[in-house]
Amino acid sequence: MSIASNSSPAISNVTLKGLGLGPQGSFSAPLGLNFYQQVINTSSPAQSATLTNIGALPMHITSFGFDPTYGTDFTQTNNCPDTLAPNASCIVQVTFTPTTSGWRQGFLFVTSDAPPFYLITNGYGATNVAQWTASPSSLNFGDVTVAQTAAQTMVLTNNGQATLTISSIVASSPFNASGCVGSFDPGMSCVVTVSWTPQSTGVRNGTLTINSNAVNYIQSLAVSGRRVRPVLSYSPTALTFATQNVGTTSTPQSITLSNTGTGTYTLSQIAISGPDFSQTNNCPASIAPGTSCTINVVFNPTAAGPLSATLAASGSPASIGGSVALSGTGFSPAPVASISPKSLTFASQLVGTTSAAQAVTLANTGTAALDYLNTNRYSLCSNKRLCQFACGWGNLHYKHHSHADCTRSCVDKSLG
């Protein structure tokens, strides 16, 4: 600003500065979007540009539109709100569909309360060339369990006007690709198979690069997937059973089998290494992440003494779970016979007369019933004396129960 006066100097200059506040739009592609060659009457893959409000006030957007002076070869879609806050962004996607051959240009204007701004687009409408399209245009494997192989397919179509020759299709590691190498007339299609065998957990992204004579001669397509892994856990990790008689079955004890990993476990079987334990369970064929099931184990010993076994689940993927140690003691009951006293001594006795009876006690100190068989009416004792069983006479089978006793009386008789 200049001020004129009658002072010296007559004119004084004053510098004025200020900051205008308002919205201001800016695209992330200052040089525009370039589509290069595209067969006429076919649509290109979409290209994206980011619109950002770099101003200090909200930007109120009214509409998006290409200048019709330059034709209708470009179209757009966007996710922009009606009001874009300062420093906020949104995405604009542009597709090129040439209606005539040669270079085509477009200007995408944004109508708003910000100063005018636009996005430039360029493309070439081609004829008599090969061009391929992919369906789907990207591959997402989703969740794939570690060490398992997953495969997806993509169809390539020659929608150009000349023969398409594909020299190679290369997938970036750790993905693998096969198929579609060769020549394909206009309108023909082929199938690309992409496979993936993840070796560890986490998200992986890759590309599928197609080398050909098409106008889109080298183009990379997105490939992605998440590597997941089931993890089996047992609770408890060991079961100990009380002493159990051989040939009998204990009450069950429970084990909880859980999948604490990120992938689904495919269960084949739950096995026990040995004949002395058995199990039942309610586990499904597929155990999803975060779920569990119950295994009930019983002890049915086939022999006496300490016994052990291991319980483990098996399935796919292999070798991801632990095991449960099983132990118990088998007991085999047995009778133990004892006789007291072990000998009898009689006083001198006149021939042909009978002495007083003396008693012998038979006891079972074992853990099972004692069976004995009196096969003769008389049993021959030493010194040619005959012992009579006080329990009874004759060819009888006596059940002598545990820790019970039966008194035998021995009578001194002469055999003549």
DRENDO-1510 file (C-alpha; in Angstrom, 1 decimal, always signed):
<recs>
REC; n; res; u; v; w
REC; 1; MET; +0.0; +0.0; +0.0 .
REC; 2; SER; +1.3; +3.5; -0.9 .
REC; 3; ILE; +0.6; +6.7; +1.1 .
REC; 4; ALA; +1.0; +10.1; -0.6 .
REC; 5; SER; +1.7; +13.2; +1.7 .
REC; 6; ASN; +3.5; +16.6; +1.9 .
REC; 7; SER; +6.1; +15.0; +4.0 .
REC; 8; SER; +9.5; +13.9; +2.8 .
REC; 9; PRO; +9.5; +11.5; +1.1 .
REC; 10; ALA; +6.2; +12.3; -0.4 .
REC; 11; ILE; +5.2; +8.6; -0.9 .
REC; 12; SER; +5.5; +5.9; +1.7 .
REC; 13; ASN; +5.0; +2.2; +1.0 .
REC; 14; VAL; +3.4; -0.2; +3.5 .
REC; 15; THR; +3.7; -4.0; +3.1 .
REC; 16; LEU; +0.4; -5.8; +3.8 .
REC; 17; LYS; +0.2; -9.6; +4.6 .
REC; 18; GLY; -2.7; -11.9; +5.4 .
REC; 19; LEU; -3.8; -15.5; +5.3 .
REC; 20; GLY; -7.0; -16.4; +3.5 .
REC; 21; LEU; -8.8; -19.3; +5.1 .
REC; 22; GLY; -10.9; -21.6; +3.0 .
REC; 23; PRO; -11.0; -25.1; +1.5 .
REC; 24; GLN; -8.7; -26.2; -1.2 .
REC; 25; GLY; -8.7; -29.4; -3.2 .
REC; 26; SER; -5.7; -31.3; -4.5 .
REC; 27; PHE; -5.3; -34.6; -6.5 .
REC; 28; SER; -2.5; -37.0; -5.7 .
REC; 29; ALA; -1.7; -37.4; -9.5 .
REC; 30; PRO; -0.5; -33.9; -10.5 .
REC; 31; LEU; +0.5; -35.2; -14.0 .
REC; 32; GLY; -2.8; -37.0; -14.5 .
REC; 33; LEU; -3.8; -40.6; -15.1 .
REC; 34; ASN; -2.3; -42.3; -18.2 .
REC; 35; PHE; -4.0; -45.3; -19.7 .
REC; 36; TYR; -1.9; -45.7; -22.8 .
REC; 37; GLN; -3.4; -48.2; -25.3 .
REC; 38; GLN; -6.8; -49.6; -24.9 .
REC; 39; VAL; -8.8; -51.5; -27.6 .
REC; 40; ILE; -11.7; -49.3; -28.7 .
REC; 41; ASN; -15.1; -50.1; -27.1 .
REC; 42; THR; -13.4; -52.1; -24.3 .
REC; 43; SER; -12.9; -50.8; -20.7 .
REC; 44; SER; -9.6; -50.6; -19.0 .
REC; 45; PRO; -8.9; -51.6; -15.4 .
REC; 46; ALA; -9.7; -48.6; -13.1 .
REC; 47; GLN; -6.9; -46.3; -12.0 .
REC; 48; SER; -7.1; -44.4; -8.7 .
REC; 49; ALA; -6.3; -40.8; -7.6 .
REC; 50; THR; -6.6; -39.5; -4.1 .
REC; 51; LEU; -8.5; -36.2; -3.5 .
REC; 52; THR; -7.4; -34.3; -0.4 .
REC; 53; ASN; -8.7; -31.1; +1.2 .
REC; 54; ILE; -5.5; -29.2; +1.9 .
REC; 55; GLY; -7.3; -26.1; +3.0 .
REC; 56; ALA; -8.1; -24.9; +6.5 .
REC; 57; LEU; -11.9; -25.1; +6.2 .
REC; 58; PRO; -14.3; -28.0; +5.2 .
REC; 59; MET; -14.8; -28.4; +1.5 .
REC; 60; HIS; -18.5; -28.9; +0.4 .
REC; 61; ILE; -18.6; -31.0; -2.8 .
REC; 62; THR; -21.5; -30.7; -5.2 .
REC; 63; SER; -20.5; -33.0; -8.0 .
REC; 64; PHE; -17.8; -34.7; -10.1 .
REC; 65; GLY; -17.9; -34.6; -13.9 .
REC; 66; PHE; -15.7; -34.9; -17.1 .
REC; 67; ASP; -15.8; -31.9; -19.5 .
REC; 68; PRO; -18.0; -33.2; -22.3 .
REC; 69; THR; -16.1; -31.1; -24.8 .
REC; 70; TYR; -13.5; -33.9; -24.8 .
REC; 71; GLY; -15.9; -36.7; -25.3 .
REC; 72; THR; -17.2; -39.5; -23.1 .
REC; 73; ASP; -14.2; -41.9; -23.1 .
REC; 74; PHE; -13.6; -41.6; -19.3 .
REC; 75; THR; -15.9; -42.3; -16.4 .
REC; 76; GLN; -15.4; -42.1; -12.7 .
REC; 77; THR; -16.6; -43.4; -9.4 .
REC; 78; ASN; -15.7; -42.1; -5.9 .
REC; 79; ASN; -16.2; -42.5; -2.2 .
REC; 80; CYS; -16.1; -38.8; -1.4 .
REC; 81; PRO; -18.5; -37.4; +1.2 .
REC; 82; ASP; -20.5; -34.3; +0.6 .
REC; 83; THR; -18.3; -32.5; +3.1 .
REC; 84; LEU; -14.6; -33.2; +3.1 .
REC; 85; ALA; -12.9; -32.0; +6.3 .
REC; 86; PRO; -9.5; -30.3; +6.3 .
REC; 87; ASN; -6.7; -32.8; +5.7 .
REC; 88; ALA; -9.3; -35.5; +4.9 .
REC; 89; SER; -9.0; -37.6; +1.7 .
REC; 90; CYS; -11.2; -39.7; -0.5 .
REC; 91; ILE; -10.6; -42.0; -3.5 .
REC; 92; VAL; -11.6; -41.3; -7.1 .
REC; 93; GLN; -11.4; -44.2; -9.6 .
REC; 94; VAL; -11.3; -43.6; -13.4 .
REC; 95; THR; -12.0; -46.1; -16.2 .
REC; 96; PHE; -11.0; -45.5; -19.9 .
REC; 97; THR; -13.4; -46.9; -22.6 .
REC; 98; PRO; -12.3; -45.3; -26.0 .
REC; 99; THR; -15.0; -44.9; -28.6 .
REC; 100; THR; -12.6; -44.0; -31.4 .
REC; 101; SER; -9.0; -44.7; -32.2 .
REC; 102; GLY; -6.1; -42.3; -31.4 .
REC; 103; TRP; -5.2; -40.3; -28.3 .
REC; 104; ARG; -8.0; -39.3; -26.1 .
REC; 105; GLN; -8.0; -36.8; -23.2 .
REC; 106; GLY; -10.3; -35.9; -20.4 .
REC; 107; PHE; -10.6; -33.3; -17.6 .
REC; 108; LEU; -12.4; -34.3; -14.4 .
REC; 109; PHE; -13.7; -31.3; -12.6 .
REC; 110; VAL; -14.9; -31.2; -9.0 .
REC; 111; THR; -17.6; -28.7; -8.3 .
REC; 112; SER; -17.3; -27.3; -4.7 .
REC; 113; ASP; -16.8; -24.2; -2.7 .
REC; 114; ALA; -13.0; -24.5; -3.1 .
REC; 115; PRO; -11.1; -22.8; -5.9 .
REC; 116; PRO; -11.5; -24.7; -9.2 .
REC; 117; PHE; -9.3; -27.7; -9.7 .
REC; 118; TYR; -9.3; -30.8; -12.0 .
REC; 119; LEU; -7.7; -34.1; -12.8 .
REC; 120; ILE; -6.2; -34.7; -16.3 .
REC; 121; THR; -6.7; -38.2; -17.9 .
REC; 122; ASN; -5.0; -39.5; -21.1 .
REC; 123; GLY; -5.4; -42.7; -23.1 .
REC; 124; TYR; -5.0; -44.2; -26.6 .
REC; 125; GLY; -7.8; -45.9; -28.5 .
REC; 126; ALA; -6.2; -48.9; -30.3 .
REC; 127; THR; -7.3; -51.1; -33.2 .
REC; 128; ASN; -6.0; -54.3; -34.6 .
REC; 129; VAL; -4.1; -55.2; -31.5 .
REC; 130; ALA; -4.2; -57.9; -28.9 .
REC; 131; GLN; -5.5; -57.2; -25.4 .
REC; 132; TRP; -6.3; -59.4; -22.5 .
REC; 133; THR; -8.7; -59.0; -19.5 .
REC; 134; ALA; -8.6; -61.0; -16.3 .
REC; 135; SER; -11.5; -62.4; -14.4 .
REC; 136; PRO; -11.3; -62.0; -11.5 .
REC; 137; SER; -8.8; -59.1; -11.7 .
REC; 138; SER; -7.1; -60.1; -8.4 .
REC; 139; LEU; -6.9; -63.2; -6.2 .
REC; 140; ASN; -7.4; -63.4; -2.5 .
REC; 141; PHE; -6.8; -66.8; -0.9 .
REC; 142; GLY; -8.3; -65.7; +2.4 .
REC; 143; ASP; -7.2; -68.0; +5.3 .
REC; 144; VAL; -5.0; -70.9; +4.3 .
REC; 145; THR; -3.7; -73.3; +6.9 .
REC; 146; VAL; +0.1; -73.6; +7.2 .
REC; 147; ALA; +1.6; -76.6; +5.3 .
REC; 148; GLN; -1.7; -77.1; +3.3 .
REC; 149; THR; -1.9; -76.2; -0.4 .
REC; 150; ALA; -4.6; -73.9; -1.7 .
REC; 151; ALA; -5.3; -73.1; -5.4 .
REC; 152; GLN; -7.3; -70.4; -7.2 .
REC; 153; THR; -7.9; -69.8; -10.9 .
REC; 154; MET; -8.1; -66.7; -13.1 .
REC; 155; VAL; -9.5; -66.6; -16.7 .
REC; 156; LEU; -7.6; -64.5; -19.2 .
REC; 157; THR; -9.6; -63.5; -22.3 .
REC; 158; ASN; -8.2; -61.9; -25.5 .
REC; 159; ASN; -10.8; -59.2; -26.1 .
REC; 160; GLY; -8.5; -57.5; -28.7 .
REC; 161; GLN; -8.6; -57.7; -32.5 .
REC; 162; ALA; -5.3; -59.6; -33.1 .
REC; 163; THR; -3.7; -62.9; -31.9 .
REC; 164; LEU; -2.6; -62.7; -28.2 .
REC; 165; THR; +0.7; -64.3; -27.5 .
REC; 166; ILE; +1.6; -64.8; -23.8 .
REC; 167; SER; +5.3; -65.6; -23.3 .
REC; 168; SER; +5.2; -66.1; -19.5 .
REC; 169; ILE; +3.2; -65.8; -16.4 .
REC; 170; VAL; +5.2; -65.3; -13.2 .
REC; 171; ALA; +3.9; -65.3; -9.6 .
REC; 172; SER; +6.0; -63.7; -7.0 .
REC; 173; SER; +7.2; -65.9; -4.1 .
REC; 174; PRO; +5.7; -67.7; -2.2 .
REC; 175; PHE; +2.9; -68.1; -4.9 .
REC; 176; ASN; +3.2; -70.3; -8.0 .
REC; 177; ALA; +1.4; -70.0; -11.3 .
REC; 178; SER; +0.8; -72.3; -14.3 .
REC; 179; GLY; -1.2; -72.2; -17.5 .
REC; 180; CYS; -2.0; -69.8; -20.3 .
REC; 181; VAL; +1.4; -69.7; -22.1 .
REC; 182; GLY; +0.8; -69.7; -25.8 .
REC; 183; SER; -1.2; -68.0; -28.6 .
REC; 184; PHE; -4.9; -67.2; -28.4 .
REC; 185; ASP; -7.1; -65.8; -31.2 .
REC; 186; PRO; -9.5; -62.9; -30.5 .
REC; 187; GLY; -12.3; -64.0; -28.2 .
REC; 188; MET; -10.4; -67.0; -26.8 .
REC; 189; SER; -9.8; -67.6; -23.1 .
REC; 190; CYS; -7.4; -69.7; -21.0 .
REC; 191; VAL; -7.1; -70.5; -17.3 .
REC; 192; VAL; -4.2; -69.5; -15.0 .
REC; 193; THR; -3.9; -71.6; -11.8 .
REC; 194; VAL; -2.2; -69.9; -8.8 .
REC; 195; SER; -1.3; -72.1; -5.8 .
REC; 196; TRP; +0.1; -71.4; -2.4 .
REC; 197; THR; +1.5; -73.6; +0.4 .
REC; 198; PRO; +2.2; -71.3; +3.4 .
REC; 199; GLN; +5.0; -72.3; +5.7 .
REC; 200; SER; +4.3; -69.9; +8.6 .
REC; 201; THR; +1.6; -67.7; +9.9 .
REC; 202; GLY; +0.8; -64.1; +8.8 .
REC; 203; VAL; -0.4; -62.1; +5.8 .
REC; 204; ARG; +1.3; -62.4; +2.4 .
REC; 205; ASN; +0.9; -60.2; -0.7 .
REC; 206; GLY; +2.2; -60.9; -4.1 .
REC; 207; THR; +1.8; -60.2; -7.8 .
REC; 208; LEU; +1.0; -62.2; -10.9 .
REC; 209; THR; +2.9; -60.7; -13.9 .
REC; 210; ILE; +1.7; -61.5; -17.4 .
REC; 211; ASN; +4.2; -60.9; -20.3 .
REC; 212; SER; +2.6; -60.8; -23.7 .
REC; 213; ASN; +2.3; -58.9; -27.0 .
REC; 214; ALA; -0.9; -57.2; -25.9 .
REC; 215; VAL; -1.2; -53.5; -25.6 .
REC; 216; ASN; -1.2; -54.2; -21.9 .
REC; 217; TYR; +1.9; -56.3; -22.6 .
REC; 218; ILE; +3.2; -56.3; -19.0 .
REC; 219; GLN; +0.7; -56.0; -16.2 .
REC; 220; SER; +0.9; -57.2; -12.6 .
REC; 221; LEU; -2.2; -58.5; -10.8 .
REC; 222; ALA; -2.6; -58.6; -7.0 .
REC; 223; VAL; -2.4; -61.9; -5.1 .
REC; 224; SER; -2.9; -62.0; -1.4 .
REC; 225; GLY; -3.7; -64.4; +1.5 .
REC; 226; ARG; -3.4; -64.9; +5.2 .
REC; 227; ARG; -1.5; -67.9; +6.6 .
REC; 228; VAL; -3.2; -69.5; +9.5 .
REC; 229; ARG; -2.3; -72.3; +11.8 .
REC; 230; PRO; -4.4; -74.4; +14.2 .
REC; 231; VAL; -2.9; -75.1; +17.6 .
REC; 232; LEU; -4.2; -78.0; +19.7 .
REC; 233; SER; -4.0; -78.0; +23.5 .
REC; 234; TYR; -5.0; -80.6; +26.1 .
REC; 235; SER; -6.2; -79.9; +29.6 .
REC; 236; PRO; -5.1; -81.6; +31.7 .
REC; 237; THR; -1.9; -83.0; +30.0 .
REC; 238; ALA; -1.9; -86.1; +32.2 .
REC; 239; LEU; -4.4; -88.4; +33.9 .
REC; 240; THR; -3.6; -90.8; +36.8 .
REC; 241; PHE; -6.2; -93.4; +37.7 .
REC; 242; ALA; -6.6; -95.1; +41.1 .
REC; 243; THR; -5.7; -98.8; +41.5 .
REC; 244; GLN; -8.2; -100.9; +39.5 .
REC; 245; ASN; -8.9; -104.6; +39.6 .
REC; 246; VAL; -7.9; -106.4; +36.4 .
REC; 247; GLY; -10.8; -106.9; +34.1 .
REC; 248; THR; -12.9; -104.1; +35.6 .
REC; 249; THR; -13.5; -100.5; +34.3 .
REC; 250; SER; -12.9; -97.3; +36.2 .
REC; 251; THR; -15.1; -94.2; +36.3 .
REC; 252; PRO; -14.2; -91.9; +33.4 .
REC; 253; GLN; -11.9; -88.9; +33.7 .
REC; 254; SER; -12.3; -85.9; +31.2 .
REC; 255; ILE; -9.8; -84.1; +28.9 .
REC; 256; THR; -10.6; -80.8; +27.1 .
REC; 257; LEU; -9.2; -80.6; +23.6 .
REC; 258; SER; -9.0; -77.0; +22.4 .
REC; 259; ASN; -7.9; -75.2; +19.2 .
REC; 260; THR; -6.1; -72.1; +20.4 .
REC; 261; GLY; -4.7; -71.3; +16.9 .
REC; 262; THR; -5.9; -69.2; +14.0 .
REC; 263; GLY; -6.9; -72.0; +11.6 .
REC; 264; THR; -9.3; -74.9; +11.5 .
REC; 265; TYR; -8.0; -78.3; +12.5 .
REC; 266; THR; -9.3; -81.4; +10.5 .
REC; 267; LEU; -9.6; -84.2; +13.0 .
REC; 268; SER; -8.9; -87.8; +11.7 .
REC; 269; GLN; -8.9; -89.8; +15.0 .
REC; 270; ILE; -8.1; -89.8; +18.7 .
REC; 271; ALA; -6.0; -92.8; +19.6 .
REC; 272; ILE; -4.6; -94.4; +22.7 .
REC; 273; SER; -1.4; -96.4; +22.6 .
REC; 274; GLY; -2.2; -99.5; +24.5 .
REC; 275; PRO; -5.1; -101.8; +25.5 .
REC; 276; ASP; -5.5; -100.7; +29.1 .
REC; 277; PHE; -7.3; -97.4; +28.5 .
REC; 278; SER; -10.2; -96.4; +26.2 .
REC; 279; GLN; -11.9; -93.2; +25.2 .
REC; 280; THR; -15.1; -91.6; +23.9 .
REC; 281; ASN; -15.4; -88.0; +22.7 .
REC; 282; ASN; -17.8; -85.4; +21.2 .
REC; 283; CYS; -15.2; -83.8; +19.0 .
REC; 284; PRO; -16.3; -82.8; +15.5 .
REC; 285; ALA; -14.4; -83.6; +12.3 .
REC; 286; SER; -13.4; -79.9; +12.0 .
REC; 287; ILE; -12.3; -78.0; +15.1 .
REC; 288; ALA; -12.7; -74.3; +14.4 .
REC; 289; PRO; -10.4; -71.7; +16.1 .
REC; 290; GLY; -11.4; -70.9; +19.6 .
REC; 291; THR; -13.6; -74.0; +20.1 .
REC; 292; SER; -13.1; -77.1; +22.2 .
REC; 293; CYS; -14.5; -80.6; +22.8 .
REC; 294; THR; -14.4; -83.2; +25.5 .
REC; 295; ILE; -12.7; -86.6; +25.7 .
REC; 296; ASN; -13.7; -89.1; +28.4 .
REC; 297; VAL; -11.1; -91.8; +29.3 .
REC; 298; VAL; -11.6; -95.0; +31.4 .
REC; 299; PHE; -9.0; -97.4; +32.8 .
REC; 300; ASN; -9.7; -101.1; +32.2 .
REC; 301; PRO; -6.4; -102.9; +33.1 .
REC; 302; THR; -5.6; -106.2; +31.4 .
REC; 303; ALA; -2.7; -107.0; +33.7 .
REC; 304; ALA; -1.5; -106.4; +37.2 .
REC; 305; GLY; +1.1; -103.7; +38.0 .
REC; 306; PRO; +1.9; -100.2; +36.8 .
REC; 307; LEU; +0.4; -99.4; +33.3 .
REC; 308; SER; +0.7; -96.4; +31.1 .
REC; 309; ALA; -0.3; -95.2; +27.6 .
REC; 310; THR; -0.5; -92.0; +25.5 .
REC; 311; LEU; -3.6; -90.3; +24.1 .
REC; 312; ALA; -3.2; -88.0; +21.0 .
REC; 313; ALA; -5.3; -86.5; +18.3 .
REC; 314; SER; -4.2; -86.8; +14.7 .
REC; 315; GLY; -5.4; -85.0; +11.6 .
REC; 316; SER; -4.5; -82.1; +9.3 .
REC; 317; PRO; -2.2; -80.4; +9.5 .
REC; 318; ALA; +0.0; -83.0; +11.0 .
REC; 319; SER; +2.3; -82.7; +14.0 .
REC; 320; ILE; +0.7; -79.6; +15.6 .
REC; 321; GLY; -0.7; -81.1; +18.8 .
REC; 322; GLY; +0.7; -82.6; +21.9 .
REC; 323; SER; -0.5; -85.6; +23.9 .
REC; 324; VAL; -1.8; -86.7; +27.2 .
REC; 325; ALA; +0.0; -89.2; +29.5 .
REC; 326; LEU; -2.2; -91.9; +31.0 .
REC; 327; SER; -1.2; -94.0; +34.0 .
REC; 328; GLY; -2.8; -96.4; +36.5 .
REC; 329; THR; -2.1; -99.6; +38.4 .
REC; 330; GLY; -3.8; -102.9; +37.7 .
REC; 331; PHE; -4.5; -105.1; +40.6 .
REC; 332; SER; -5.1; -108.9; +40.4 .
REC; 333; PRO; -6.8; -110.3; +43.7 .
REC; 334; ALA; -5.4; -113.7; +44.9 .
REC; 335; PRO; -6.2; -116.0; +47.9 .
REC; 336; VAL; -3.5; -116.8; +50.5 .
REC; 337; ALA; -4.1; -119.9; +52.5 .
REC; 338; SER; -2.6; -120.5; +56.0 .
REC; 339; ILE; -3.0; -123.5; +58.4 .
REC; 340; SER; -2.3; -123.2; +62.1 .
REC; 341; PRO; -0.9; -125.2; +63.8 .
REC; 342; LYS; +1.3; -126.8; +61.1 .
REC; 343; SER; +1.6; -130.1; +63.1 .
REC; 344; LEU; -0.4; -132.0; +65.7 .
REC; 345; THR; +1.1; -134.3; +68.4 .
REC; 346; PHE; -1.2; -136.8; +70.2 .
REC; 347; ALA; -0.5; -138.4; +73.5 .
REC; 348; SER; -0.1; -142.2; +73.8 .
REC; 349; GLN; -3.4; -143.9; +73.1 .
REC; 350; LEU; -4.5; -147.5; +73.6 .
REC; 351; VAL; -5.0; -149.4; +70.4 .
REC; 352; GLY; -8.7; -149.5; +69.5 .
REC; 353; THR; -9.6; -146.4; +71.4 .
REC; 354; THR; -10.2; -142.8; +70.2 .
REC; 355; SER; -8.3; -139.8; +71.4 .
REC; 356; ALA; -9.7; -136.4; +72.0 .
REC; 357; ALA; -10.0; -134.2; +68.9 .
REC; 358; GLN; -7.5; -131.5; +68.2 .
REC; 359; ALA; -8.3; -128.6; +65.9 .
REC; 360; VAL; -6.5; -127.2; +62.9 .
REC; 361; THR; -7.5; -123.7; +61.6 .
REC; 362; LEU; -7.4; -122.9; +57.9 .
REC; 363; ALA; -7.4; -119.1; +57.1 .
REC; 364; ASN; -7.5; -117.0; +53.9 .
REC; 365; THR; -5.3; -113.9; +54.4 .
REC; 366; GLY; -5.4; -112.9; +50.6 .
REC; 367; THR; -7.7; -110.6; +48.6 .
REC; 368; ALA; -9.8; -113.2; +46.7 .
REC; 369; ALA; -12.0; -116.1; +47.7 .
REC; 370; LEU; -10.2; -119.4; +48.4 .
REC; 371; ASP; -11.6; -122.4; +46.6 .
REC; 372; TYR; -10.7; -125.9; +47.8 .
REC; 373; LEU; -12.0; -129.4; +46.9 .
REC; 374; ASN; -12.3; -132.3; +49.4 .
REC; 375; THR; -12.0; -135.1; +46.9 .
REC; 376; ASN; -12.1; -138.0; +49.4 .
REC; 377; ARG; -14.2; -138.7; +52.4 .
REC; 378; TYR; -10.9; -139.1; +54.3 .
REC; 379; SER; -7.6; -137.4; +53.8 .
REC; 380; LEU; -4.5; -139.4; +54.8 .
REC; 381; CYS; -2.3; -137.7; +57.5 .
REC; 382; SER; +1.1; -138.6; +58.5 .
REC; 383; ASN; +1.6; -141.6; +60.8 .
REC; 384; LYS; -1.4; -143.3; +59.1 .
REC; 385; ARG; -3.8; -141.0; +60.9 .
REC; 386; LEU; -6.9; -139.9; +59.1 .
REC; 387; CYS; -7.9; -136.2; +59.3 .
REC; 388; GLN; -11.5; -135.2; +59.2 .
REC; 389; PHE; -12.6; -131.8; +57.9 .
REC; 390; ALA; -14.8; -130.2; +60.4 .
REC; 391; CYS; -16.4; -128.1; +57.5 .
REC; 392; GLY; -18.1; -131.1; +56.1 .
REC; 393; TRP; -17.7; -134.5; +54.5 .
REC; 394; GLY; -17.9; -136.0; +51.0 .
REC; 395; ASN; -17.0; -134.8; +47.5 .
REC; 396; LEU; -17.9; -131.2; +48.1 .
REC; 397; HIS; -16.4; -127.9; +46.7 .
REC; 398; TYR; -16.0; -125.4; +49.6 .
REC; 399; LYS; -15.9; -121.6; +49.0 .
REC; 400; HIS; -13.5; -120.3; +51.6 .
REC; 401; HIS; -14.0; -116.5; +51.7 .
REC; 402; SER; -11.3; -113.9; +52.2 .
REC; 403; HIS; -10.0; -113.8; +55.8 .
REC; 404; ALA; -12.5; -116.4; +56.9 .
REC; 405; ASP; -11.4; -119.7; +58.5 .
REC; 406; CYS; -12.7; -123.2; +58.9 .
REC; 407; THR; -11.6; -125.6; +61.6 .
REC; 408; ARG; -10.5; -129.1; +60.8 .
REC; 409; SER; -10.5; -131.8; +63.5 .
REC; 410; CYS; -8.0; -134.6; +63.2 .
REC; 411; VAL; -9.2; -137.9; +64.8 .
REC; 412; ASP; -6.6; -140.5; +65.7 .
REC; 413; LYS; -7.8; -143.8; +64.2 .
REC; 414; SER; -5.9; -147.1; +63.6 .
REC; 415; LEU; -6.0; -148.6; +60.2 .
REC; 416; GLY; -5.7; -152.1; +61.8 .
</recs>
